[in-house]
């Protein structure tokens, strides 16, 4: 799947649910009954910064080794 543009001028005009990027009033893929929103519509204009913070927080977590998981069980 292609990555959506970072800052589209009119995100409300397009369905972002697949690679087809259909007009909001003519969904061709049948992917649900409503269009998929662009991340900027869901999370605001700073969605990319928020996404980066969540990703870096996930990679900073301490990994659990298999032996630690067995001890915790």
TALINSUL-V190886 format. One line per field, one symbol per residue. ss: DSSP state (~ for helix, > for strand, _ for the rest). burial: 1 if it has 16 or more other C-alpha atoms within 10 Angstrom, else 0. Layout:
BEGIN
ss = ???
burial = ???
END
This chain:
BEGIN
ss = __________~~~>________>_______________~~~~~___~~~~~~~~~~~~~______~~~~~~~_
burial = 0000000000100111100011010010000000111110000000100000000000000000000000000
END
